[in-house]
Amino acid sequence: MKKLALLVSLMLLCAQVQAELPKTVATELMQADVPLNGVSVYVQAVDNQAPTLSHNADKGMNPASVMKMVTTNAALDMLTPAYRWKTELYHDGQIKDGVLHGNLIIKGYGDPSFKVQDFWRLLMSLKQAGVKKIKGDLLIDKSYFSDDIDNGISFDDEKWRAYNAKPSAFSVNGRSTSFRFFANDDVISVNQEFELPEVIVVNNMKLVEGDCGNWRGRMSYDIQTKAAKAVVSFKGAYAADCGERYLELSLFDDTQYAYFTFKKLWRELGGTFDGKLQLQPVPNTAKKLLEQVSEPLGSNVRDINKWSNNLMARQLLLTLGAEKMGAPATMQKGATAINDWLAASGFNFKELVIENGSGLSRVERISAEHLGRMLVRAYSSPVMPEYMASMPILSLDGTVKHRLQDSAANGRAHLKTGSINGVSSIAGYVLSASGHRYAMVMLVNHPNAGGSRDAQDALVEWVYHLP
């Protein structure tokens, strides 16, 4: 009886030690005025069955952009790193003497990385196929994704920001217009990186002295749209110390942006087109002209995780839904595909809530323990090299480029971060000084979560010094 009581006491003591945060982490949280009940932490060696540290780890928390780690891991596992998206060209008429007598039809399959240069390459292939003049309209088929994936509601009040762009089966450049700010002598220039004639820039920026600091906080923009035109007015102060900066805005919907881009590129390629834009599925009588494929998924996940691309993550979740549950894709189909994948892996994440797979959500949830266990499993999976390579390298690139640059842990961790109002998170892998690799997760849900960065860095340092 005494032995049993002693064993129970030892188990309780171990549990207490396991749940206690490192002193350096707890101190930084206290200084940031973040209570411990608003923090969830899980640390486990990838070659161990039990966690090294577990604090509130079974609590469902909002992960912000760290949710992308779930979406990308599932996609790499289910679709393979070699998966590629296709974009197809059709016509419904006849091609004679370089003239397409009929409509040109583009069918998209949700390629999240279809950029202007990819569109140029597609249209160059069309020209090489013998088409120089199109005597018809441009038809875009977006039926691979469901019509109701866009609820028309932005995540926040910044409705023009590129991260609020909605998914589309045919999305060009993430429908994003990138504005380049540059201090040149006594003038601040503001230009479109890819210039559309439908966008008019009004530049009222003024050069000021001093450090760059929060350059976005010292400027503002106003957007007026009318008759397929967007007038973008910028005003405010810009320090010469800022050098070159970029601001991505989504001025048009997906089909408008694709249509305007098509007209510009086709004209620059020497083609002729005077038609209109139509949205409809590919007619049964249409003839396929050509097909173009994207870069492999193993490359795309790097853009998603290193730079926390929300639209690409949403497109990826929809792709999972279509591939595993059938088209047209919905977010629910994508979520179901991930839950089925987790179940097949022996996981039962009851607290898991997937809204769009990007973490740009107020309802998405996962626990630190389950995310940590998924990371441990992923380390032993065939897709580990592509998965880990997609994460920002501490102090070197991505969203953690400027963190812990003077630390010995510099370059020894692959970490994804996440941040929205009231949420701050970090998760990934840390290679300790002793040569052991650990999966690490820290989720903070509290109004002061934005101040928890030093506590997160302290946890990285603590894991780095583990045996």
Order of alpha helices (4+ residues) and beta strands (2+ residues): alpha-alpha-beta-beta-beta-alpha-beta-beta-beta-beta-alpha-beta-beta-beta-beta-beta-beta-beta-beta-alpha-beta-beta-beta-alpha-alpha-alpha-beta-alpha-alpha-beta-beta-beta-alpha
